[in-house]
Amino acid sequence: MKRIMLAAAAFAALSAASASAQTYRTYRCSNSTALRVIFNDERGTATVVPFGRPSIRLTRASSAGVGFRYTRNDSHELSGNREEVRWRAGSATWTCRRVGS
């Protein structure tokens, strides 16, 4: 029984460590859609989950000034800070503000 509890505790500790590397944020965009973003600082990625659409993984890119910038080829870009972002998909661009805590 002790072995099972020890294994469960070790698994929980490893799960908590990997989850802490990710930050989940929800934004409301200027076109009234919800945009969910999972930031993974260790991997240098941001996974964008537009409501009702497949997720899109972006890679950290250099940014001019304060804030961050993530891109996927020339087709998608997420830039800004954790409170307000600019989301570009193709030629369409929206400003999105963080909602919730």
PEVENHU-V454925 format. One record per helix or strand of 3 or more residues. SS is the DSSP state (a for helix, b for strand). FROM is the first residue (numbers start at 1). LEN is the number of residues. If there is no record, write none. Layout:
<<SS;FROM;LEN> <SS;FROM;LEN>>
This chain:
<<a;2;18> <b;22;8> <b;34;7> <b;45;6> <b;56;5> <b;68;5> <b;76;5> <b;84;6> <b;92;8>>
